[in-house]
Amino acid sequence: METVVIIGGGLAGHRAATTLAELCPEQRTVLIHGESGTPYDRPPLSKDFLLEGKRPTLKGSELYAKGVVLRDGTKATLIDPLRRVVHTDNGEPEHYDKLLIATGSRVRQLESFSVDPAQVHYLRTESDALRLRGALAPGRRLAVVGGGFIGLEVSGIARRLGCQTTVFELAPRLLPRSASLSLSEWVATRHAGEGGELRLNCANLRMSNDSEGEVLLTWDGGSAVADMVLIAIGIGPNAEIAADAGIDTADGIVVNARCETSVPGIYAAGEVTNYPLPALGRRLRSESWTVAGDQAVVAAQAMCGLDAQYQDLPWFWSDQCGVTLQSFGLPALATRLYRIGDVAGERWLEIGIDDHGRFVSAVGVNPGRDMTQLRRDTKAGKPISPDIMSRAEEVDPSDLYLAAG
């Protein structure tokens, strides 16, 4: 019996395991999961989970009781490609015929600050979310370092729970890496309208405890105090175990469209990968839930000998302030923008085109069917629908996407 071992119990690892169980039931599939229990869905951790505390399950979890071997609470420590063995922290190795690395990402930590650890939060795991949820009591002051999607989502939820919130961002606007200026301004206006405070251009941000035990935040030109702080400054790939095994890495694990790494028999999928986007002539490491899930399905298909390739544009969504924000593609590549709808309202879409006339992005608020059609047509290799472009008006160049970092 052939054995497939999967390292990582996030969405990519789970989706690969359930797909393998469906396509190749004769194989033995082993999932090494560093956390306790079955894999769970991460996006709700910054949304409904903070309100309700209900574990966000993933479809197909029943397979762990019916055939997929789940080694939860176990961490892979070393891959031996020559012997095809994965060593673990409990001393029980797993031999494999094929291996999938789906180790995901970890939060970037803020260095050089002196604050009581009990007042500092990160958000990546269920235990992180449980700890944060317990701290979000009415009247408490939450400082959020980082004006990206996660920080803004938590800020909105915290206000619903009765907290006072302040978001601190180094850049001159919110969502600096993923949105046009118009969307950044729309989000800022919405959060401010709900009572959230925003501090932009926070260069040289420092944190410490003052004499009262509060968190003191200082930056060039200002200061503020809070009861606790959430650090949400992005994530980085967990690619070290691959690099140590001699697998090619470069801002993640380098894979081809079939999710194959540089070492035969070893595949990778999810946020840890750097994969090809031939339509735009580049490679990408994406922090997208849909990329993680869809790429994992392709990896499983490839491991079963099927002809499958993954080279899709990433798609993100964020639920906050009563609306859904969506971003599709690579906004920073746009040199021309076309807009459908009024940015003062709650339903609009911006389409990005590059210097070669190629569609590169779509960003909007409650964009509905137009976004769905753009995603479907792009995946099929079709041009933008004439109906969509006939309703779009070109935007002033000053409103273009601004890449940051």
C-alpha positions in Angstrom: 0.0 0.0 0.0 1.4 3.4 -1.0 1.6 6.0 1.8 1.1 9.7 1.3 2.2 11.9 4.2 0.9 15.5 4.6 2.7 17.9 6.9 0.4 20.7 8.1 -3.2 20.7 9.3 -4.4 24.0 7.9 -6.8 24.3 5.0 -4.3 23.1 2.4 -3.4 20.0 4.3 -7.0 19.2 5.1 -8.2 19.7 1.6 -5.4 17.6 0.2 -6.2 14.8 2.7 -9.9 14.7 1.9 -9.3 14.9 -1.9 -6.8 12.0 -1.7 -9.3 9.9 0.3 -11.8 10.5 -2.4 -9.6 10.0 -5.5 -7.2 7.3 -4.2 -8.9 5.5 -1.3 -6.5 2.5 -1.7 -3.7 4.7 -0.5 -2.8 5.3 3.2 -3.0 9.0 3.9 -1.4 10.4 7.0 -1.9 14.0 8.2 0.6 15.4 10.7 -1.1 18.3 12.5 0.8 20.4 15.0 -2.3 21.4 16.9 -4.7 19.2 18.9 -7.9 18.0 17.4 -9.1 18.0 13.8 -8.2 20.8 11.3 -10.4 23.9 11.5 -11.1 27.0 9.3 -9.0 30.0 10.1 -10.8 33.0 8.5 -13.6 33.0 11.1 -11.0 33.4 13.9 -10.9 37.2 13.2 -14.7 37.4 12.6 -17.6 35.4 14.1 -15.4 33.3 16.3 -14.6 36.3 18.4 -18.3 36.9 18.9 -19.5 33.3 19.4 -16.5 31.2 20.3 -17.8 28.3 18.1 -15.0 26.2 16.5 -15.1 26.8 12.7 -15.1 23.3 11.3 -14.1 22.2 7.8 -16.1 20.1 5.4 -14.9 16.5 5.3 -13.7 16.3 8.9 -15.5 13.0 9.3 -12.9 11.3 7.2 -10.4 11.4 10.1 -12.6 8.7 11.7 -13.0 6.7 8.5 -9.6 6.3 7.0 -7.3 9.3 7.0 -4.8 8.9 9.7 -4.7 12.1 11.8 -1.6 12.6 13.9 -2.7 15.7 15.8 -0.5 17.4 18.4 2.5 16.3 16.5 5.1 18.4 14.7 7.3 17.4 11.8 10.9 18.2 12.6 12.9 16.9 9.7 12.4 15.5 6.2 14.9 12.8 4.9 14.3 12.7 1.1 16.8 9.9 0.6 15.1 7.5 3.0 11.7 9.1 2.4 11.1 9.6 6.1 9.5 12.4 8.1 10.8 12.7 11.7 8.5 14.1 14.4 8.9 15.7 17.8 7.5 12.6 19.5 10.1 10.3 18.0 7.7 8.4 15.9 8.8 8.8 12.2 6.5 8.4 9.2 7.7 6.7 6.0 6.2 8.0 2.8 6.1 7.2 -0.9 4.9 10.8 -1.6 5.0 13.8 0.6 3.0 17.0 0.6 4.3 20.0 2.6 1.5 22.3 3.6 3.1 24.0 6.5 1.4 27.4 5.9 2.6 30.6 7.5 3.3 32.2 10.9 2.6 35.7 12.1 5.4 38.2 11.8 6.4 39.4 15.3 7.2 42.9 16.3 10.7 43.1 17.8 12.2 45.3 20.5 9.4 46.3 22.7 8.9 45.9 26.5 5.3 45.2 27.3 3.8 42.7 29.7 3.2 39.6 27.5 -0.3 39.2 29.0 -1.2 42.4 27.2 0.2 41.4 23.8 -1.8 39.4 21.3 -1.2 37.8 17.9 -3.9 36.0 15.9 -3.1 32.8 13.9 -4.5 29.8 15.8 -7.6 28.9 17.7 -5.8 29.2 21.0 -4.7 32.7 19.9 -8.4 33.6 19.1 -9.7 32.2 22.4 -7.2 34.2 24.4 -8.0 37.4 22.5 -11.8 36.8 22.8 -11.4 36.5 26.6 -9.7 39.9 26.6 -12.2 41.8 24.6 -14.4 43.1 27.4 -16.6 46.2 27.2 -14.8 49.4 27.9 -11.3 48.0 27.3 -9.0 49.8 24.9 -7.5 47.8 22.1 -4.5 49.0 20.1 -4.2 47.3 16.7 -0.7 47.5 15.1 -1.2 47.0 11.4 -3.9 48.4 9.0 -4.4 45.2 6.9 -7.4 43.0 6.6 -6.9 41.0 9.8 -6.3 44.0 12.0 -9.3 45.9 10.6 -11.6 42.9 11.0 -10.6 42.4 14.7 -11.0 46.2 15.2 -14.6 46.1 13.9 -15.5 43.0 16.0 -13.9 44.5 19.1 -16.1 47.6 18.8 -19.2 45.4 18.6 -18.1 43.9 21.9 -17.9 47.3 23.5 -14.2 48.0 23.2 -12.5 51.2 22.1 -10.1 50.6 19.2 -7.2 52.4 17.6 -5.4 51.1 14.5 -1.8 52.1 14.0 -0.4 51.9 10.4 3.1 52.8 9.2 1.9 53.7 5.7 0.0 56.8 4.8 -3.2 54.8 4.3 -5.0 51.5 5.3 -4.6 48.3 3.3 -1.5 49.7 1.6 -0.5 46.4 -0.1 -3.9 45.3 -1.3 -6.2 48.2 -2.2 -6.6 51.2 -4.3 -6.6 54.7 -2.7 -10.4 54.9 -3.1 -11.0 51.6 -1.2 -8.5 52.6 1.5 -10.4 55.9 2.0 -13.7 54.1 2.0 -12.6 51.7 4.7 -11.1 54.5 6.8 -14.3 56.5 6.6 -16.4 53.5 7.6 -14.2 52.6 10.6 -14.1 56.2 11.7 -17.9 56.4 11.4 -18.2 53.5 13.8 -16.0 55.2 16.4 -12.7 53.6 15.5 -9.6 55.7 15.8 -7.0 55.6 13.0 -3.3 56.6 13.3 -1.5 56.6 10.0 2.2 57.4 9.2 3.2 55.9 12.5 7.0 55.9 11.9 9.2 54.5 14.6 6.4 53.0 16.6 7.5 51.9 20.1 5.6 50.2 22.9 6.2 49.9 26.6 4.3 49.8 29.9 3.8 53.1 31.7 3.8 53.6 35.4 0.1 52.6 35.6 0.8 49.3 33.8 -1.0 50.5 30.6 0.5 49.9 27.2 2.1 53.2 26.0 2.5 53.5 22.3 4.7 56.3 20.9 5.7 57.2 17.4 7.2 60.2 15.6 4.7 63.0 16.4 2.3 61.2 18.8 1.5 58.9 21.7 -1.5 56.9 23.0 -2.3 54.4 25.7 -4.2 51.1 25.6 -5.1 48.1 27.8 -3.9 45.6 25.3 -2.4 45.4 21.8 -3.0 43.1 18.8 0.0 42.9 16.5 -1.2 42.2 12.9 1.7 43.1 10.6 1.5 40.1 8.2 2.7 36.6 7.9 5.7 34.7 6.6 6.1 31.2 5.1 7.0 28.2 7.2 9.5 26.9 4.6 12.5 26.1 6.8 11.7 22.3 7.0 11.8 22.2 3.2 15.0 24.3 2.9 16.7 22.0 5.4 15.8 19.0 3.2 17.5 20.6 0.2 14.2 21.7 -1.5 14.4 24.9 -3.5 12.9 27.9 -1.6 12.6 31.6 -2.5 10.0 33.5 -0.5 8.3 30.1 0.1 8.7 26.7 -1.4 9.2 26.9 -5.1 6.7 24.7 -7.0 5.6 24.2 -10.6 2.0 24.3 -11.8 1.6 20.6 -10.6 2.7 21.6 -7.1 5.9 19.6 -7.5 9.0 20.8 -5.7 12.6 20.4 -6.8 12.8 17.0 -5.1 11.0 14.1 -6.8 8.1 12.7 -4.8 7.7 15.9 -2.7 4.9 18.4 -3.3 3.8 21.6 -1.6 0.6 23.6 -1.5 -0.9 26.6 0.3 0.5 29.8 1.7 4.0 28.3 2.0 4.4 27.9 -1.8 5.8 30.2 -4.5 3.9 29.2 -7.6 3.9 30.3 -11.3 1.4 32.8 -12.8 2.2 32.4 -16.6 -0.6 34.7 -17.6 1.3 37.6 -16.0 4.8 36.3 -16.5 5.7 36.0 -12.8 5.7 33.9 -9.7 3.7 34.5 -6.5 3.4 33.5 -2.9 -0.2 34.2 -1.9 -1.8 34.5 1.5 -5.2 33.6 0.1 -7.7 31.0 1.6 -8.9 30.1 -1.9 -5.4 29.6 -3.2 -4.6 27.3 -0.3 -7.7 25.2 -0.8 -7.7 25.0 -4.6 -4.0 24.4 -4.9 -4.2 21.6 -2.4 -6.8 19.9 -4.6 -4.5 20.1 -7.6 -1.6 18.7 -5.5 -3.7 15.8 -4.5 -4.8 15.2 -8.1 -1.2 15.3 -9.3 -0.1 12.8 -6.6 -2.8 10.5 -7.9 -1.4 10.7 -11.4 -4.0 13.0 -12.8 -3.3 15.9 -15.3 -3.9 18.9 -13.1 -2.3 22.4 -12.9 -2.7 25.4 -10.6 -1.9 28.9 -11.9 -4.9 31.0 -10.8 -5.0 34.6 -9.6 -5.5 35.0 -5.8 -8.9 36.1 -4.4 -9.4 37.5 -0.9 -12.5 38.7 0.9 -13.0 40.5 4.2 -16.2 41.0 6.2 -16.1 44.1 8.2 -18.3 47.1 9.1 -21.4 45.3 7.7 -20.0 44.8 4.2 -17.8 42.4 2.2 -14.6 43.7 0.7 -13.1 41.6 -2.1 -9.8 41.7 -3.9 -8.9 39.6 -6.9 -5.6 39.4 -8.7 -2.6 41.6 -8.2 -3.7 45.2 -7.6 -0.2 46.6 -7.5 0.3 45.8 -11.2 -2.5 48.0 -12.4 -1.6 51.1 -14.4 -5.2 52.0 -15.4 -8.4 51.7 -13.4 -12.1 51.4 -14.4 -14.9 51.7 -11.9 -18.5 50.4 -11.8 -20.7 52.2 -9.2 -20.3 55.1 -6.8 -17.5 54.8 -4.2 -19.7 56.8 -1.8 -22.1 53.9 -1.8 -22.0 50.3 -0.6 -21.7 48.5 -4.0 -18.9 49.2 -6.4 -16.0 47.6 -8.3 -12.7 48.7 -9.7 -11.0 46.8 -12.5 -7.2 47.1 -13.0 -5.4 46.9 -16.3 -1.7 46.9 -16.8 0.6 48.5 -19.5 0.1 45.4 -21.7 -3.7 45.8 -21.7 -4.1 42.7 -19.5 -6.6 42.3 -16.7 -4.6 42.2 -13.5 -7.1 43.0 -10.6 -10.5 43.7 -9.4 -11.3 45.3 -6.0 -14.6 46.4 -4.6 -17.3 46.6 -1.9 -20.1 44.1 -2.2 -19.2 43.6 -5.9 -21.6 40.7 -6.4 -22.1 39.0 -9.7 -19.5 41.2 -11.6 -16.7 39.8 -9.4 -18.0 36.3 -9.8 -18.0 36.6 -13.5 -14.5 38.2 -13.6 -13.1 35.3 -11.6 -14.9 32.7 -13.7 -13.8 34.2 -17.0 -10.2 34.8 -15.9 -9.9 31.1 -14.8 -11.2 30.1 -18.2 -8.7 32.3 -20.0 -11.5 34.6 -21.4 -11.3 38.4 -21.8 -13.3 40.7 -19.6 -17.0 40.6 -20.5 -18.0 43.5 -22.8 -21.1 43.9 -20.6 -18.9 44.7 -17.6 -16.6 47.1 -19.4 -19.5 48.9 -21.0 -20.7 49.9 -17.5 -17.2 50.9 -16.3 -15.7 54.4 -16.3 -12.0 55.1 -16.3 -10.7 56.5 -13.0 -8.3 59.3 -12.4 -4.7 58.0 -12.5 -4.0 59.4 -9.0 -6.3 56.7 -7.7 -4.1 53.9 -8.8 -3.0 51.1 -6.6 0.1 51.8 -4.6 2.4 48.9 -3.9 4.1 48.9 -0.5 6.9 46.6 0.7 
